[in-house]
Amino acid sequence: MVIPVIPILARDLAALGRVTEGASLESVLRGVTEAIARGVPGCAGGTAELWQDERVLLAASHSELIAVTDRERDLREGPSREARATGRPVVVADIMRDPRWPRYTAAAVRHGIRSVLVLPVQADGADGAVVVVGLYGVRPGVFADHVILTDLLREQVTVALANVWEFDDVLTGAAQMQEAMAGRALIDQAKGIIMQASGCSAEAAFDELRRVSQHHQVKVADLAKLLVTEHQQKNAKK
């Protein structure tokens, strides 16, 4: 059986790479599972596991697949575990005729699963991170011809996750810059308060801030914020 690359699947996967505000790793993983379930002929549902430093983030198109994936992890056997260990796709044409993981097979059959395709994707943007994408069918032989499909999934999932990590880095950098600018403004206000109280220069006021911050082992920006807050409170009482 040849699996056509349906336009809706390619479109939905490509859309995940166009990261917008509010995007997260969780939303991208969930989007991958939903796109698979909608766009792959014979696929009844999908999972996506992001593994990094032995920690895992799991998304699934259906709650039953979360149960199956958790059971596989507990049993320490199954196609997802093998795909992650070997770095290669794992295809199960008919799980009832596959002898590799008898305990996993029993769990999968209870949930109506007959065929499985699991693809490990090395995630760019994070050292050692791997996304394990799972596709599940209720009929045997659904994923017999999977090369085009796995190539598409590998490419689009890699792009989507790389964009999310890059977007997150940009947001983090912007937040740090905004915080730095806010701290700079507070320091300038604190210097003005010291200059007004003592008649010293701006340079001397900053030296005093730095001396007190070192003595009390607090950041200059935190000390400046405290000084400005106290000054505002005193003025409010007048």
C-alpha positions as CSV (number, residue, x, y, z in Angstrom):
1,M,0.0,0.0,0.0
2,V,1.5,3.4,-1.0
3,I,0.9,6.2,1.4
4,P,0.3,9.4,-0.5
5,V,1.5,12.7,0.9
6,I,-1.9,14.3,1.2
7,P,-1.7,18.1,0.8
8,I,-3.6,18.6,4.1
9,L,-0.9,16.7,6.0
10,A,2.0,18.7,4.4
11,R,0.1,21.9,4.9
12,D,-0.6,21.2,8.6
13,L,2.9,20.1,9.4
14,A,4.4,23.2,7.6
15,A,2.0,25.5,9.6
16,L,3.6,24.2,12.8
17,G,6.9,25.6,11.6
18,R,5.4,29.1,11.5
19,V,5.8,29.9,15.1
20,T,3.6,32.6,16.6
21,E,3.1,34.2,20.0
22,G,1.9,31.6,22.5
23,A,3.6,28.7,20.7
24,S,5.3,26.1,22.9
25,L,6.9,22.7,22.7
26,E,3.7,21.3,24.0
27,S,1.6,22.9,21.3
28,V,3.9,21.8,18.5
29,L,4.0,18.2,19.7
30,R,0.2,18.2,20.1
31,G,-0.1,19.7,16.6
32,V,2.1,17.0,15.1
33,T,-0.2,14.3,16.6
34,E,-3.3,15.9,15.4
35,A,-1.9,16.5,11.9
36,I,-0.9,12.8,11.7
37,A,-4.3,11.6,12.8
38,R,-6.1,13.8,10.2
39,G,-3.7,13.5,7.3
40,V,-2.3,10.0,7.1
41,P,-4.6,7.4,5.4
42,G,-5.3,4.5,7.8
43,C,-3.8,6.3,10.8
44,A,-6.2,6.3,13.7
45,G,-4.0,8.5,16.0
46,G,-0.5,9.7,16.9
47,T,1.9,10.3,19.7
48,A,5.0,12.6,20.0
49,E,7.5,12.1,22.8
50,L,10.2,14.7,23.4
51,W,13.1,13.1,25.2
52,Q,15.9,15.2,26.7
53,D,18.2,14.2,29.6
54,E,16.0,11.2,30.4
55,R,13.0,13.5,30.8
56,V,10.0,13.1,28.6
57,L,7.3,15.4,27.3
58,L,4.4,13.5,25.8
59,A,1.5,14.5,23.5
60,A,-1.1,12.3,21.9
61,S,-4.1,12.8,19.7
62,H,-6.2,10.4,21.9
63,S,-6.1,9.7,25.6
64,E,-5.9,5.9,24.9
65,L,-2.5,6.4,23.2
66,I,-1.2,8.1,26.3
67,A,-2.1,5.0,28.3
68,V,-0.4,2.7,25.7
69,T,2.7,4.9,25.7
70,D,2.9,5.0,29.4
71,R,2.5,1.2,29.6
72,E,5.3,0.7,27.0
73,R,7.6,2.8,29.2
74,D,6.7,0.8,32.3
75,L,7.3,-2.5,30.5
76,R,10.6,-1.3,29.0
77,E,9.7,-2.9,25.7
78,G,8.0,-1.8,22.5
79,P,8.4,-0.1,19.1
80,S,8.9,3.5,20.5
81,R,11.6,2.3,22.9
82,E,13.4,0.4,20.2
83,A,13.2,3.4,17.8
84,R,14.7,5.7,20.4
85,A,17.4,3.2,21.2
86,T,18.4,2.5,17.6
87,G,17.7,5.9,16.0
88,R,15.9,4.1,13.2
89,P,12.2,3.9,12.2
90,V,10.3,0.9,13.4
91,V,7.4,-0.6,11.4
92,V,5.0,-3.1,12.7
93,A,2.8,-4.4,9.9
94,D,0.6,-6.5,12.2
95,I,1.2,-6.4,15.9
96,M,-0.6,-9.7,16.4
97,R,2.0,-11.4,14.2
98,D,5.1,-9.7,15.6
99,P,6.9,-11.6,18.3
100,R,9.3,-8.9,19.4
101,W,7.4,-7.4,22.4
102,P,4.8,-9.9,23.7
103,R,3.8,-7.8,26.8
104,Y,3.5,-4.6,24.8
105,T,1.5,-6.4,22.2
106,A,-1.1,-7.5,24.8
107,A,-1.5,-3.8,25.9
108,A,-1.7,-2.5,22.4
109,V,-4.3,-5.0,21.2
110,R,-6.5,-4.2,24.2
111,H,-6.7,-0.7,22.8
112,G,-7.5,-1.9,19.3
113,I,-4.0,-1.2,17.7
114,R,-3.0,-3.5,14.9
115,S,-0.2,-1.6,13.0
116,V,2.5,0.9,14.2
117,L,5.0,3.2,12.7
118,V,7.5,4.9,15.0
119,L,10.0,7.5,13.8
120,P,12.8,9.0,15.9
121,V,13.7,12.6,15.0
122,Q,16.9,14.3,16.2
123,A,15.8,17.7,17.4
124,D,17.9,20.6,16.3
125,G,18.3,23.4,18.8
126,A,18.8,21.2,21.9
127,D,21.7,18.9,22.7
128,G,20.6,15.3,22.9
129,A,16.9,15.9,22.4
130,V,15.0,13.3,20.4
131,V,11.4,13.4,19.3
132,V,9.8,10.0,18.9
133,V,6.7,10.2,16.6
134,G,4.3,7.3,16.7
135,L,1.5,6.5,14.2
136,Y,-1.1,3.9,15.1
137,G,-3.6,2.1,12.9
138,V,-6.5,-0.2,13.7
139,R,-6.0,-2.3,10.6
140,P,-2.8,-4.3,9.7
141,G,-0.5,-3.2,6.9
142,V,-1.4,0.5,7.1
143,F,2.2,1.7,7.1
144,A,3.8,-0.9,4.8
145,D,5.1,1.8,2.4
146,H,6.3,4.6,4.7
147,V,9.5,6.1,3.2
148,I,7.9,9.3,1.8
149,L,5.9,9.7,5.0
150,T,8.9,9.4,7.3
151,D,10.9,11.8,5.2
152,L,8.1,14.4,5.4
153,L,7.7,13.9,9.1
154,R,11.4,14.1,9.8
155,E,11.8,17.3,7.9
156,Q,8.8,19.2,9.2
157,V,9.1,18.1,12.8
158,T,12.7,19.2,12.8
159,V,11.9,22.6,11.4
160,A,8.9,23.2,13.7
161,L,10.9,22.3,16.9
162,A,14.0,24.3,15.8
163,N,11.8,27.3,15.2
164,V,10.1,27.0,18.6
165,W,13.5,26.8,20.4
166,E,14.8,29.8,18.4
167,F,11.6,31.7,19.1
168,D,12.0,30.9,22.8
169,D,15.6,32.2,22.7
170,V,14.4,35.4,21.2
171,L,11.7,35.9,23.8
172,T,14.2,35.1,26.5
173,G,16.7,37.6,25.1
174,A,14.0,40.2,24.7
175,A,12.8,39.7,28.3
176,Q,16.4,40.0,29.6
177,M,16.9,43.2,27.6
178,Q,13.7,44.6,28.9
179,E,14.6,43.7,32.5
180,A,18.1,45.3,32.0
181,M,16.5,48.5,30.7
182,A,14.1,48.6,33.6
183,G,17.0,48.1,36.0
184,R,19.0,50.9,34.3
185,A,16.0,53.3,34.7
186,L,15.7,52.4,38.4
187,I,19.5,52.9,39.0
188,D,19.2,56.4,37.3
189,Q,16.3,57.3,39.6
190,A,18.2,56.1,42.7
191,K,21.3,58.1,41.6
192,G,19.1,61.2,41.4
193,I,17.7,60.6,44.9
194,I,21.3,60.3,46.3
195,M,22.5,63.3,44.4
196,Q,19.6,65.4,45.6
197,A,20.1,64.3,49.2
198,S,23.9,64.7,49.4
199,G,24.7,67.1,46.6
200,C,27.2,64.7,45.0
201,S,27.9,64.0,41.4
202,A,26.2,61.2,39.3
203,E,29.5,59.3,39.4
204,A,29.8,59.5,43.2
205,A,26.1,58.5,43.6
206,F,26.7,55.4,41.6
207,D,29.8,54.6,43.6
208,E,27.7,54.9,46.8
209,L,25.1,52.5,45.4
210,R,27.7,50.0,44.4
211,R,29.4,50.3,47.8
212,V,26.2,49.6,49.7
213,S,25.2,46.8,47.4
214,Q,28.5,45.1,47.9
215,H,28.3,45.5,51.7
216,H,24.8,44.0,51.9
217,Q,25.5,41.5,49.0
218,V,22.5,42.6,46.9
219,K,22.3,43.5,43.2
220,V,22.7,47.2,42.4
221,A,19.4,47.1,40.6
222,D,17.6,45.5,43.6
223,L,19.1,48.1,45.9
224,A,18.0,50.9,43.5
225,K,14.5,49.5,43.4
226,L,14.3,49.5,47.2
227,L,15.6,53.1,47.4
228,V,13.1,54.4,44.8
229,T,10.2,52.5,46.4
230,E,11.0,54.0,49.9
231,H,11.4,57.5,48.4
232,Q,8.0,57.2,46.7
233,Q,6.4,56.0,49.8
234,K,7.8,58.9,51.9
235,N,6.6,61.4,49.3
236,A,3.1,59.8,49.3
237,K,2.8,60.4,53.0
238,K,3.6,64.1,52.8
